[in-house]
Amino acid sequence: MDHDRKFFDTFMLVLGALLGITILLFYIANALAESNLDVENRENPVAMRELEQRLAPLGQAVTDAAVGVAAAPAAPVAKPAAAPKVDGKAVYEQACIACHGAGIAGAPKLGDKAAWAARLAQGPAVLHDHALKGYQGKAGMMPPKGGRMDLGDDAIKAAVDYMAGASK
C-alpha cells in the first residue's frame, strides 16, 4: 500500500511538472510570435494601411496619403443604376400581413376604412415615419419596420402606400 502511494505521489509530481513546462512554453511561444508579427506588420505598408483602416473612427475613411502609401489611379465612377421599384403588395404579403391581416396588437386590417381613416388623415409622411421608427398609440403599437429590420426603408414605405391605397 505504501509502495502504491509513493508511486502515485511521484506520478502526480511528474505530471504537474510537465503541465507547468507546457504552460511556460506556450506563453514563451505566444510572446515570440506577437513580437515577430508586430515587426513584420510595421515594415509592411499594406498591413499598416489595413491597421489604420481598422482603427479609424466609424464612418471615417483613411486615405492612402494619410498612411503614406502611394495612391492607385482612381477608376472611373459608374453612374448608379436606378433602384428597382419595390412592390408594396409583395412586401405586405411577405411581412405585414402577419399583423395587419388579423389586426394583431391593434394593427388596422387591410381594407378597413374606419380603422385607417384617422391614420390616413395624418398624411403619408407620418405613416411612413411611424412604420419606419415604430409607434405606440392608444389603439396599439407598431414596432420599427414591423419588426423586419432586414427590409429597406423603400420596401416599408411601399408596403405602407399599398395598405393606405387599399384602405381608402
C-alpha positions in Angstrom: 0.0 0.0 0.0 2.8 2.4 0.9 4.5 1.5 -2.4 1.4 2.4 -4.4 1.1 5.8 -2.5 4.8 6.6 -3.3 4.3 5.8 -7.0 1.1 7.9 -7.1 2.8 10.9 -5.5 5.8 10.6 -7.9 3.5 10.3 -10.9 1.5 13.4 -9.9 4.7 15.3 -9.3 6.0 14.4 -12.8 2.6 15.2 -14.4 2.4 18.6 -12.6 5.9 19.4 -13.8 5.1 18.5 -17.4 2.0 20.6 -17.2 3.9 23.6 -15.8 6.6 23.3 -18.6 3.8 23.1 -21.2 2.2 26.3 -20.0 5.5 28.1 -19.8 6.4 27.1 -23.4 3.0 28.2 -24.6 3.5 31.7 -23.1 7.0 32.0 -24.5 5.9 30.9 -28.0 3.0 33.4 -27.8 5.2 36.3 -26.8 7.7 35.5 -29.6 5.0 35.2 -32.2 3.5 38.5 -31.2 6.8 40.4 -31.2 7.6 39.0 -34.7 4.2 39.8 -36.0 4.5 43.4 -34.8 7.8 43.9 -36.5 6.6 42.3 -39.7 3.4 44.4 -39.8 5.3 47.7 -39.1 7.5 47.1 -42.2 4.6 46.1 -44.5 2.8 49.2 -45.9 -0.3 47.2 -46.8 -0.6 45.8 -43.3 -0.1 49.3 -41.9 -2.9 50.7 -44.1 -5.2 47.9 -43.1 -4.4 48.5 -39.5 -5.1 52.2 -39.8 -8.5 51.4 -41.5 -9.5 49.1 -38.7 -8.5 51.7 -36.1 -10.2 54.7 -37.9 -13.3 56.1 -36.3 -16.5 54.5 -37.6 -17.6 56.2 -40.8 -14.2 57.9 -41.4 -12.2 56.6 -44.3 -8.4 56.6 -44.1 -6.8 57.7 -47.3 -3.7 56.2 -48.7 -1.9 59.5 -48.4 -2.6 59.6 -44.7 -0.9 56.3 -44.2 2.0 57.1 -46.5 1.2 54.7 -49.4 1.1 55.9 -53.0 -2.5 56.0 -54.2 -3.6 54.0 -57.2 -5.2 55.9 -60.0 -8.9 56.2 -59.4 -11.2 54.1 -61.5 -13.9 55.8 -63.5 -17.1 56.1 -61.4 -20.1 54.4 -63.0 -23.5 56.1 -62.8 -25.6 54.3 -60.2 -28.4 52.3 -61.7 -31.9 53.3 -60.9 -33.3 51.4 -57.9 -35.9 48.9 -59.0 -39.4 49.8 -57.9 -40.4 48.0 -54.8 -43.7 46.0 -55.0 -45.7 47.2 -51.9 -48.2 44.3 -52.2 -45.4 41.7 -52.2 -43.8 43.3 -49.1 -47.3 43.4 -47.4 -47.9 39.7 -48.2 -44.4 38.7 -47.1 -44.1 40.7 -43.8 -47.0 43.0 -42.9 -49.9 40.5 -43.3 -48.8 38.8 -40.1 -50.3 41.7 -38.0 -52.3 43.7 -40.5 -54.1 40.6 -41.8 -55.5 39.7 -38.4 -55.4 43.0 -36.6 -52.8 41.9 -34.0 -51.7 44.5 -31.4 -54.2 47.0 -32.8 -52.9 46.9 -36.3 -55.5 48.2 -38.7 -56.6 45.4 -41.1 -56.1 45.9 -44.8 -59.2 47.5 -46.4 -60.8 48.5 -43.0 -61.7 52.1 -44.0 -62.9 53.0 -40.5 -59.6 51.9 -38.8 -57.5 53.6 -41.4 -59.4 56.9 -41.7 -57.7 58.7 -38.8 -54.3 57.3 -39.8 -54.7 58.4 -43.4 -55.7 61.9 -42.3 -52.3 62.3 -40.8 -50.7 62.1 -44.3 -48.2 59.7 -45.9 -45.1 61.2 -44.2 -46.5 60.4 -40.7 -47.5 56.9 -41.8 -44.0 56.3 -43.2 -42.3 57.7 -40.1 -44.4 55.5 -37.8 -43.8 52.4 -39.9 -40.0 53.0 -40.0 -39.4 54.2 -36.5 -42.2 52.5 -34.7 -45.2 54.0 -32.8 -47.1 53.4 -29.6 -50.6 54.7 -29.7 -53.9 54.3 -27.8 -55.2 51.6 -30.2 -52.0 49.6 -30.3 -48.4 49.6 -31.3 -46.2 49.4 -34.4 -42.7 48.1 -33.9 -40.0 49.7 -36.1 -40.3 48.3 -39.6 -42.9 45.9 -38.3 -40.0 44.0 -36.6 -38.5 43.3 -40.0 -35.2 45.2 -39.7 -33.9 43.3 -42.7 -36.2 45.3 -45.0 -35.1 48.6 -46.5 -36.9 51.9 -46.0 -38.2 51.9 -49.5 -39.8 48.5 -49.0 -41.5 49.6 -45.8 -42.8 52.8 -47.5 -44.1 50.8 -50.5 -46.0 48.5 -48.2 -47.5 51.4 -46.3 -48.5 53.1 -49.5 -50.1 49.8 -50.7 -52.1 49.3 -47.4 -53.2 53.0 -47.4 -54.3 52.8 -51.0 -56.3 49.6 -50.4 -57.9 51.1 -47.3 -59.2 54.5 -48.7 
